[in-house]
Amino acid sequence: MRTAPGALPLLGHALPLRRDPLGFLASLPAHGDLVEVRLGPRPAYLVCHPELVQQVLSDARTFDKGGPLFEKVRPLLGNGLGTSGWHDHRRQRRLMQPAFARERVGAYAADMVHGITTVTRAWQPGQTVDVSAAMQSVTARVTARTLFSTSISDQDVTDIQHCLVVLFSGVYRRMTAPLGLWEKLPTPGNRRFRAAHDRLRGLIHCIVRAHRRAADGHDDLLTALATAHGDGDSLSDRELCDQVMTLLVAGTEPTGHALAWAVHLIATHPEVEARLHAETDRVLAGRRLPEITDLHRLQYTGRVFTEVLRLYPPGWMFTRTTTSDTELAGRALPRGTDILYSPYALHRNPRLFAEPATFDPDRWHPDRARSVPRGAFIPFGAGNRKCIGEHFGTTEALLALSTLCARWRLRPVPGAEIRPRPETTLGTGPLPMLAHPRAHG
């Protein structure tokens, strides 16, 4: 095992993690399967081999949620499914899993299609639109509507989206700040962060209380969670608020960013766009909007989105903490050791993927996908903590992409420079594009 080059006294690798985190992480597999990095003066270990990543993710009891990322996220999300420790997570997952069954997700398809059509309805031919902001609006609307049904106003949806933008922009700064001092300063950004957090928490608390008091049930995720029972167990109001906060965060920005990257990559690869449009036209057969029953026939669309998740996984870095003395890659790790893994670095490792920087949806054709090493592709994690919303997010993305392809052709604005923005999730930043309706759309 080697230590990553470039560490500074006290700061460790904080500077490369702040200045060029993607390039820094992608360079580390060349130094070994397990590489030591320093987060300030604190040592951590980046797991670079897929088999070792699977070892970490399949043993959540030993490699539990923790480390610098989750230390910063927990105050935001509370003790929700994404941040709770091993013992609490088992109980929460058991109670929440039925709410994400495939048949329930299918029932939300109409809300998903309505979300994309509502946002794009105002687009005019030749108009410049910020596709990144538009996709965030889509996923915020879909997540809020599927969570809260008719009990949330358009203004509340707008407030939720604004709060999430502020919160996401602040979390990564807190994670990479040396010695944890930055978030304690009375800066305007920190004040905005606290105000957004308080506003969102207050809004969620009011909605949860209103749901509890409602005599008639709603066909939404919040009702499914509020009425979940297992062996006489159920979620308390506090736990319900934490889960709603987690689902709002996890259901909005990651899928929104993945959709923005998809639109960008499709627009800059004409041959991919042509095949997508042809598939959409064939599957919809004159209909203007897709339905849940269309998804199994949108096979190329599925391969495109899978390749987007490989190149630009929204969750680009995660941390775990050892709960007992253990061993990894032959190295003894004491209890409390921070472990990092990066889907971005794994997905772009040339030992695992041929021409890793090339956008090639057909690498996921069944005949070729078999050559991908086990555990090399992990946009949703793995093990018993694999993202509970994987099917929800993928369904939403495929419906949104097919709706866009049926109606619009988006073109990059000349001269616009698009670069990955690795914060809490991996976004495009502003993504200006020219919207042109398709002739038959």
N, C-alpha and C positions, 0 to 999 in steps of 0.2 A: 504494500500500500504506500502511496506517495501523498505528499501535501501539495495542494494546488499552489502554483507560483504566484508571487505578487502580494503576499500578505504584508501589512504594515503594523507596527507596534500599536496596541490598543484598538485600532480600527479593524484589524484583520483584513478580510476581503470586502468590507463594506463599500469601498469605492467602486470596484468593478461590478459589484452587485447593484449599485445605484446607477452607474454610467452605462454599462452594457451587459446586463444580466444574462440575456439570451446568448450572446457570443461567448461570455465567460463559461456558462454552464455547458454549452455545446462543445467547448474545447476540452472539458475535463475527462470524458471517456478515454481520450488518448493517453491519459496518465494512469489508467488502471480501472479495475472493476469496482473499487471502493477508494474514494479520494477524500482526504481531509481538507476541509475548508474552515475558515474562522469567521464567525459572526461577532464582530467586536473581538474581545479576548477569548470568546467561548468557542471551543472546537466543536465541529459537526462533521458528518460523513455523508458524502453524496454517493448513492448507490447507482452504479452505471451499467450493470449487467442485468438483462431481463430476468434471469433465474434468481438473482439476489433480490431484485425488486419484488418478484413473486413471493419469495421467502418472507420478506417484510410485510407485504400486504395480506398474506394468508395467515399470519400469526398476530392478530390485532391485540391479543392479550399481552404479548411481550413487547411488541412495537405499537404502542398505543398512541392515539391522537395527542399531540403535544408539540413542544418546540416553539421557536420564535414566531412562526406564522400564526399558530393557534393561540398563543398567548395574547396576540394583538386582536384576533378575531373574536375570541370568547366574550370579551366585554360588549361587543357589538351584537352577537347572536344569542348570548346566553348559553344555556346548557341544551342546545338543540341537537338534532340528529347528526349534523355535520361536525360538531365540536365536542360532544359528550365523550366521556371516557368509556372504556370497554364495557364495564358492568351496566351503566345506564343505557348505553347504545343498544345492547341486546334487547332490553325491555322495550325501548322506544321503537326499534325496528319491527319487533313482533306486533306492536299495536298499530303501527302506521302502514305496514306492507299492504294490507287489503285495499287501502285507499289508492294505491298505485297499480292495482291489477290491470291487465290489458283491457278488459271490458270496460272498466271505469275510464281509462284514458281515452278509449274510443268514443265515449259519450261526450268528450270535450272537443271533438274534432270541429264541430260547427263554430265553437267559440274561437278556436285557433284560426280558422279561415276568416272569420269575421274580423279578427284582430288585424290581419294583414290587409284586408280590403278597406277597413276603416282608415288606416294610416295612409294608404296609397291613393285613396279616392280623390284627395285634393291635388294630386300631382297634375301638372299641365304639360302638354307636349313641348319638348325642348327645355323644360325647367331644370335648373340645377338643384339637386336635392342632396342633403347630407345623409347618405345611406346608413351610416353608423348610427346617427341619432334616430333615424326612422326605424331601424331594426330594434333599438332599445325601447322605443315607444311601443312597437308591436309586442315584444315579449313582456313588457310591464303590463300592458293591457290584458294579454292572455293570462298571465299568472294571476293578476288581481281578480279577473273575472272568474277564473276556474276555482280560485280559493274562496272568493266571497260572494259569488253569484250576483244577485240583484241588490245586495245590501251595501254596495259601494257606488259612490257618485263619480262622474267623470273628473270632477275637481280633486277628489281623493286619489284617483289613479294618477293624475298629474303630480300631486304632492308626493306620492310614493316614488314616482320616477325621479323627481328632483332630489329627494332625500337619498336615494340609492346612488345617484351619480356622485354626490358629495362624499358619501361614506366610502365608496370604493376607491376614490382618489386618495383618501387619507390612510387607508389601512396599510398599503405597501410602504409608504413613507415611514410608518411606525415600525414595520417589520425590519427595515434595513437601517434604521437610525442607530448609530453607534451608542452603546451604553444606555439606550432607552430614554434619552433625555429630550428628544425633539418634541414628543407629544405632550410634555409637561409645560412647554413654553406657552405663554398667552398670545399666540399669533392669531391673526384673523382666520387663517385656515383651520386652526384647532377650534376656534370658537364656532365656525360654521359646522365643523364635524360634530361637535357636541349638540348644537341646536338641531341638526338634521336627525341625529340619533334619538334625541328626546321627542321630536315631532313624530317620527315613524313609530316609536314604541307607544306613544300615546294614542295614535290612530289605531294601531293593532289592538291595544287593550280595549278601546271603545267598541271595535267591531266584534271582538270575541265575547265581550259581555252582552252585546245586543243579540248575538247568535244564541247564547245560552238562554236568554229570556224569551226568544221567539217561540210562539206556540206552534207554528207550522215550520217544518223542516225545509231546508234548501238542498238542491241537488248539486252540492259543491264540495270541494276538498275539505274546507273547514268543518262542515257538518259531518263528513266522514271521519275526520280526526276526533271531533268532539264526542262522537257516539261510539268510538272504537273501544272494545272491551276484550280482555283476554284473561281468563282465570280470575274473574272478579276485579281486574285491574283496569284503570282508565287514566287518561291524561288530566292533570289538574289545570286550572286556568293559567297558572304561571308557566307550566310546561307547554300548554297550547300556544301561548304567546311566543315562547321561544321557538316552537316548531314553525309557526307562521312566519316569524322573522327569517328563519333559516330558508324556508321555501321561497319567500319573496326574493331574497338575495340570490339563491342558487338558481331560481327559475327565470331571472331577468337578464342580468349582465352576461353570464356565460353563453347562453343560447343566442342572445342578441349579437354578441361579438362573433360567434361562429357564423351566423347568417351574413353579417357584414363581410367577413373574409370570403364567404362563398360567392357573394355577388361580385366582389372585386376580382376573384380568380376566374370566375365564369366570363366576365366582361373582357378580361385580358387574354383569354384563350378561346378564340373564335370557333375552333373545331369542337371544343367542349360545349360551347353555347349552342351550336347548330344541332348537336346530338341531343342536348337537353330539350330544345324546342321541338324537335321531331318526336321525341318520346312523349312529351306533354301533350302535343297535338293528337298523337295516336291514342293515348290513354283516355284523355278527356272527350275525344270524338265529338267536338262541337259544343260541349258544355263549357261554361265560363269558369266554373269553380270545381276543385277536386273534392272528393269525399274519402272517408276513411277506407272504404273498400277498394280505392284505387292504389293504395300504397304498395301492395305486393307486386303490382305491375310497373311501378316506377323504379325499376332495378338500376338503371344508369344514374338516375337522380340520387339513389342511395349510395352508389359508389362515389359519386362526386362529393357528397357530404362527408363520407368516411375519409376521403383523401384530404378534405379541408381540415378535419379534426386531427389528422396526422401532422400536417404542416403547421397548423396554428391551433394547438389544443388550448381551449380557454383556461383550463387549470394547468399552468405551465410549471409550477413548482409546489411541492407539498413537504410538510415536515411531520415526523413522528418522534417519539421519545421512548427509550427502553424503560420498562417497569421493573426489570430485574437484571442482574448480571447475565450476559449472554455472549454469543460469539457470532460474527458475521464475516464471511470471506476469510476465515482463519484468524481474525483479529478479535481479541477479548474486549468487550465493551461493558463498562460498568453501568449500573443502574443510573438512569437520568441522562444518558447520552442522547444527543440530538442526531436524528437521521433525516437526510434530505433525499427526495427523489424527484426527477424532472421528466414528465412526459415529453416536453419539448426536446430535451437532450437525447432521450431514448429514441424518439421518432425520427431524429435526424442523424442517427449514428450510421455511417456508411457500412459498418460491419453487419448491420441488421436490415438496411433498406438500400437497394441499388439506386444510384442517383437520387439521394434523399432530398435534395433541394428542388427536384422537378415535380411539378404538379401533374400527376399521372393517375387519374381515376381508375384506369383499367388494371392497375396493380391489385385492385380489390375484386377483379373478376374471379369467380370461384377457381378457375384453373390456375391462376397465379397466386391467389391469396394463401394457398396452402403452404407456400414457401416462406411466409412470414414466420419468424421464430415465435414460439409460445411466449407470451408475456411482453412482446416487443411493442405492442400497440395497446395503450391503456388510457384513452382519453376520459374514461369514466371510473378509473381506478380498477380494483380487483378485490377478490376475497369477500368476506361478509360485510365489508364497509363500502362495497361498490355502490356508486351513486344510485339512490332509490328512484330518481327521476330520469334515468337513462331512456326508458321507452317514451315517457312524456316529452322530453326534450327533442328526441329524434323524430317523433311523430309531428311535433309542432314545426320543426325545421323543414321536413320534407313537404308538408302541406303548404308552408309559406313559400318555399322555392318553386313548387309547381304552380302556385297561384301567380307568382311574379312572372315566371316563364310564359304562362298563358297570355299575359296581358302586356308585359313591358319588355323592352330591350334597353338596358342601361349601359352607358358609355362613360369611360373615365374622362374627367375634365382635363384637357391638355395642360401639361405643366404641373399638375398636382402630384406631390410626392407623398407616397403612402409608405409608412414604416411601422413595424410592430411597436406597440406601446405596452410593455410588460408592467402592469401594476398588479392589483389583486388578481385580475384575469387578463388575458392577452388580447388587447383590442387593436383597432386600426387607427385610432384617433379620428379626426374629421375625415369623412370619405365623400367628397363632392363628386357627384356623377350626373350626367345628363340623362333625363328620362324621356324615352320615345315609346309611345304606344305601338304595339305590334298591329299590323294592318287589320287583322281579324279580331284583335283583343277588345 
